[in-house]
Amino acid sequence: MKKKGLLIALVLIFLCACTFLGGKEQEGITLEDSLLLQNYDQIVKKAEDYVVSQPSRAVVQSVYQHETDSLWKIEFTNGSIVLYDEKTDELTHAEE
């Protein structure tokens, strides 16, 4: 019985030590970055739905955001380009 109690105590001490040593603060994603990624996901999904509504099997190839405006450019593997304006929430199919 004493051996079992000693074993349990040693296991608990080991787990506490591991938690203490491995408990370093991890750098997390900032709220600003999280909101940008969420916004990015929504914009890409809208663009995919827009392109898929047309007869093609396109996949998003690249996404660009204008530095100062609220404009996004989404390029697809089939050569389609979709422009998205955040202010007006409009998608426009650009020339290939």
C-alpha positions as CSV (number, residue, x, y, z in Angstrom):
1,M,0.0,0.0,0.0
2,K,2.9,2.4,0.8
3,K,4.5,1.6,-2.6
4,K,1.2,2.5,-4.4
5,G,0.9,5.8,-2.5
6,L,4.6,6.6,-3.2
7,L,4.1,5.8,-6.9
8,I,1.1,8.1,-7.1
9,A,3.0,10.9,-5.3
10,L,6.0,10.5,-7.7
11,V,3.7,10.6,-10.8
12,L,2.0,13.7,-9.5
13,I,5.3,15.4,-8.8
14,F,6.5,14.5,-12.3
15,L,3.4,15.8,-13.9
16,C,3.6,19.1,-11.9
17,A,7.3,19.5,-12.9
18,C,6.5,18.8,-16.6
19,T,3.8,21.4,-16.5
20,F,6.0,24.0,-14.8
21,L,8.9,23.5,-17.2
22,G,6.8,23.3,-20.3
23,G,4.4,26.1,-19.3
24,K,6.2,28.8,-21.2
25,E,4.0,31.4,-22.7
26,Q,3.4,30.8,-26.3
27,E,3.1,33.6,-28.8
28,G,-0.5,33.7,-30.0
29,I,-2.2,35.3,-32.9
30,T,-3.3,38.9,-32.3
31,L,-6.9,39.9,-32.5
32,E,-6.2,42.1,-35.5
33,D,-4.6,39.2,-37.4
34,S,-7.5,36.9,-36.4
35,L,-10.0,39.4,-37.8
36,L,-8.0,39.8,-41.0
37,L,-7.8,36.0,-41.5
38,Q,-11.5,35.7,-40.9
39,N,-12.2,38.5,-43.3
40,Y,-9.8,36.9,-45.8
41,D,-11.7,33.6,-45.6
42,Q,-15.0,35.2,-46.2
43,I,-13.8,37.1,-49.2
44,V,-12.2,34.1,-50.8
45,K,-15.4,32.0,-50.2
46,K,-17.5,34.7,-51.9
47,A,-15.1,34.8,-54.8
48,E,-15.1,31.0,-55.1
49,D,-18.9,31.0,-55.1
50,Y,-18.9,33.7,-57.7
51,V,-16.6,31.9,-60.1
52,V,-18.2,28.5,-59.5
53,S,-21.5,29.9,-60.5
54,Q,-20.0,30.3,-63.9
55,P,-19.1,27.1,-65.9
56,S,-15.5,26.4,-64.7
57,R,-13.6,24.2,-62.3
58,A,-11.4,27.0,-60.8
59,V,-9.4,26.9,-57.6
60,V,-8.0,30.1,-55.9
61,Q,-4.4,30.6,-57.0
62,S,-3.6,33.9,-55.3
63,V,-5.2,36.7,-53.3
64,Y,-4.0,40.3,-53.2
65,Q,-5.3,43.2,-51.1
66,H,-4.6,46.8,-52.1
67,E,-2.6,48.6,-49.5
68,T,-4.8,51.7,-49.0
69,D,-8.1,50.8,-50.6
70,S,-10.7,48.1,-49.7
71,L,-10.1,46.3,-53.0
72,W,-9.1,42.6,-53.2
73,K,-7.9,40.8,-56.3
74,I,-8.5,37.0,-56.4
75,E,-6.9,35.0,-59.2
76,F,-8.0,31.5,-60.1
77,T,-6.2,28.6,-61.8
78,N,-8.4,28.9,-64.9
79,G,-7.2,32.4,-65.5
80,S,-10.3,34.1,-64.0
81,I,-9.8,37.2,-62.0
82,V,-12.4,38.5,-59.5
83,L,-12.2,41.9,-57.9
84,Y,-14.0,42.4,-54.6
85,D,-14.8,45.8,-53.0
86,E,-15.3,45.6,-49.3
87,K,-17.0,48.9,-49.1
88,T,-19.8,48.0,-51.5
89,D,-19.6,44.2,-51.0
90,E,-19.5,43.7,-54.7
91,L,-17.7,41.1,-56.8
92,T,-16.7,41.9,-60.3
93,H,-15.3,39.5,-62.9
94,A,-12.3,41.2,-64.4
95,E,-10.7,40.4,-67.8
96,E,-8.4,37.5,-68.0
